[in-house]
């Protein structure tokens, strides 16, 4: 799963959200590293809806414009949970390897040659 998809599903995990709300949530969740343009977001939402991961929750008219709210489906929640578990395993493996490097100081310690 690509990072933007992961972040879109994460943005919808708590409650149904309209497109602009998803864009803002993704930017916040990624500390500004991922900024979605509307065309990119709506293309992704259409693809995710085709896959059964999200669906339209409701539509409402605001100032003459239709605002569509999306929500995570049960299938989407399961896919997101699986991705969270996979990312956690990968992060744990990376952290474990960083703690036991060959020829490098262990995290949080300095090499004797660098002290001082």
VMD Tcl script that draws the C-alpha trace (Angstrom):
set ca {
  {0.00 0.00 0.00}
  {1.42 3.37 -0.97}
  {1.80 6.09 1.64}
  {-0.94 8.40 0.25}
  {-3.43 5.51 0.28}
  {-2.44 4.61 3.84}
  {-2.91 8.21 4.93}
  {-6.29 8.57 3.16}
  {-7.58 5.45 4.91}
  {-6.15 6.70 8.20}
  {-7.88 10.07 7.72}
  {-11.20 8.27 7.28}
  {-10.71 5.83 10.16}
  {-12.23 8.01 12.89}
  {-15.29 9.41 11.12}
  {-16.77 10.20 7.70}
  {-14.99 13.17 6.15}
  {-15.44 15.27 3.02}
  {-12.69 15.61 0.43}
  {-11.14 18.84 1.68}
  {-11.15 17.41 5.22}
  {-9.25 14.36 3.94}
  {-6.70 16.62 2.23}
  {-6.11 18.55 5.47}
  {-5.99 15.40 7.61}
  {-3.42 13.76 5.29}
  {-1.24 16.84 5.45}
  {-1.48 16.90 9.26}
  {-0.90 13.14 9.65}
  {2.22 13.33 7.47}
  {3.57 16.52 9.10}
  {3.27 18.21 5.72}
  {5.27 15.57 3.83}
  {2.24 14.47 1.78}
  {0.06 17.14 0.21}
  {-2.75 15.81 -1.97}
  {-4.23 17.80 -4.80}
  {-8.00 17.47 -5.28}
  {-7.67 15.58 -8.58}
  {-5.29 13.09 -7.01}
  {-7.52 12.64 -3.96}
  {-10.74 12.08 -5.88}
  {-9.03 9.65 -8.25}
  {-7.75 7.73 -5.22}
  {-11.17 7.81 -3.52}
  {-12.80 6.43 -6.69}
  {-10.21 3.64 -6.83}
  {-10.62 2.87 -3.12}
  {-14.41 2.79 -3.55}
  {-14.05 0.33 -6.45}
  {-11.92 -1.85 -4.16}
  {-14.57 -1.68 -1.43}
  {-12.25 0.09 1.03}
  {-14.26 3.34 1.25}
  {-17.79 4.37 0.36}
  {-19.86 7.50 0.17}
  {-21.44 8.13 3.57}
  {-23.66 11.07 2.57}
  {-23.90 14.14 0.40}
  {-24.99 17.63 1.35}
  {-25.32 20.91 -0.51}
  {-23.24 23.78 0.90}
  {-23.59 27.16 -0.83}
  {-24.95 25.45 -3.92}
  {-22.06 22.97 -4.11}
  {-22.33 19.29 -3.38}
  {-20.12 18.09 -0.54}
  {-19.59 14.34 -0.47}
  {-18.53 12.60 2.74}
  {-16.60 9.33 2.58}
  {-16.23 6.65 5.20}
  {-14.03 3.64 5.73}
  {-15.76 0.30 5.14}
  {-15.17 -2.75 7.33}
  {-12.98 -4.12 4.53}
  {-11.06 -0.82 4.49}
  {-10.58 -0.93 8.26}
  {-9.23 -4.48 8.01}
  {-6.85 -3.47 5.20}
  {-5.63 -0.47 7.22}
  {-5.13 -2.61 10.33}
  {-3.13 -5.13 8.28}
  {-0.95 -2.35 6.90}
  {-0.39 -0.92 10.39}
  {0.76 -4.35 11.59}
  {3.09 -4.75 8.58}
  {4.63 -1.30 9.06}
  {5.06 -1.94 12.78}
  {6.88 -5.24 12.08}
  {9.15 -3.52 9.57}
  {9.89 -0.63 11.95}
  {10.62 -3.08 14.78}
  {13.00 -5.03 12.54}
  {14.80 -1.84 11.50}
  {15.08 -0.67 15.10}
  {16.45 -4.05 16.21}
  {19.11 -3.93 13.49}
  {20.08 -0.41 14.45}
  {20.62 -1.59 18.03}
  {23.06 -4.33 16.91}
  {25.16 -2.86 14.14}
  {28.35 -4.51 12.96}
  {31.24 -2.08 13.29}
  {29.12 0.86 14.45}
  {28.31 2.12 17.93}
  {25.06 0.94 19.46}
  {22.31 3.56 19.49}
  {22.67 5.88 22.43}
  {26.40 5.21 22.94}
  {29.50 6.80 21.51}
  {32.44 5.00 20.07}
  {35.54 5.36 22.31}
  {37.36 7.05 19.43}
  {34.62 9.70 19.15}
  {34.35 10.59 22.83}
  {35.76 13.73 23.99}
}
mol new
graphics top color blue
foreach p $ca { graphics top sphere $p radius 0.5 }
foreach p [lrange $ca 0 end-1] q [lrange $ca 1 end] { graphics top cylinder $p $q radius 0.2 }
display resetview
